[in-house]
Every structure is written in structure tokens, then in C-alpha cells.
């Protein structure tokens, strides 16, 4: 962050914004403005170049064909790699999460190269689709309360040695590997299968992204009553017997 302005980049809203994932950009922007920060938000469509000077980059979910198109254009663009090399934070959801990995299975049933920003590989699951509310314990190193979200995916994502699980599920499938992991992160790059939008249901994750961008250990407190009400409602729903 420079010039006292937080630069927030929402990547490809025309391709990757299912289940209200664009709400993640709204949450980060609002929580930054509530703390008096000057925010410049840029929604970058798939026919536009990705800027390299952003502080926080957000990527949502999408259907199989838009996911392939997004991966192709991001590989060709190459600027997200440069942004990460410059210290940018990236937070991705579902299809966006898979794109950040080494490869995934595209809509043609083929192995599609990802961006390699996370040490994960995604394949298509053979069993039932992962659908429903999730409750998971976030990696203690991040110091955050339990993760709540909604998953709807057929993907199975395997973590490599340099990727840490974002969370371990109490309820739900998460990465779909059967090992209890959900999402992954390494440094300033994060991925999750959670919709919701996930940052509305987990506002302290949004605050973590802000702290990383600002390089601070704490942020001024703000009124979180609405977020807490939503969290409590969805956690209670997840804990109801099936």
C-alpha cells in the first residue's frame, strides 16, 4: 500500500462471481472504509489486463467453461504473478481457488494448467457432489475463529508440501480428500471452497487481508453486530441434524 490508498482488485466479475462471491469485495471495501482508509476498487473484466500495483486481489467461483476461460486469460496476462512477487495478497474461492493451483480438470474433461500460485492440484471427484453448510477450525497460526461457509463443488483438491490447510472441517467436506482439510494458503495467497459470501460470514478473514496489506498487527475496532448475527445463524444451521 502506498500513497495512503488501499488498492482492491476484483478479478473477472464477468466470469467468476457465482453465489454472490462479489460480496467479498464489498465486505473488504466497507471494512476498510469504516476504518478511515481511502479505497480504490477496480473491477477487472476478462478482456482487460490485470494491474500489478494492487494490494488485495479477490477471485470468485464460476462454472466450468468460464473457469477455463479465466485460467487461459490469467496465464496469458501473467500480471497476477508479478503482483504476488510485489507482495500482494490474493484471496480466491472455489473455481478461483482451483485456478491458483498447478492444474484442474476443465469442462472438456482435460487437465488444465493453473497459475501455480498455490501448491495444490484439483481433480474431479467420483462420489457425491459436496453441497451444504460447512463449519471448520481455521489454522491456529492465523488466530481466527471457526470458518463458516457454503460449499457446492465436485472438485477434490490435494495439497502439496508447501501449502498449509486453511482449516480442518468439523462439518462438511472441504477439499473433498477425506483428510478433513479445507482450502489452502501459503504466504499471502489464500484459497477456499467456501461461498456465503465467505467474507461476510467470516469478517475477521477480511480483516486479516487488510492487516497483511497494511503490514500491521491490529486494526481499529468496528461494529460487528450484523456480521456476528449472520455467523451465529449459519453456524447454528450447520449444526442442525441432517
Secondary structure, 3 states (H helix, E strand, C coil): CECCEEEEEEECCCCCCHHHCCHHHHHHHHHHHCCCCEEEEEEECCCCCCCCCCCEEEECCCCHHHHHHHHHHHHHHCHHHHHHHCCCEEEEECHHHHHHCCEEECCCCCEEECCCCCCEEEEECCCCCEEEEEEEEECHHHCCCCEEEEEEECEEEEECCCCECCEEEEECCCCCCCCCEECEEECCEEEECCECCHHHHCHHHHHHHHHHHHCCCCCCCCCCHHHHHHHHHHHHHHCCCC
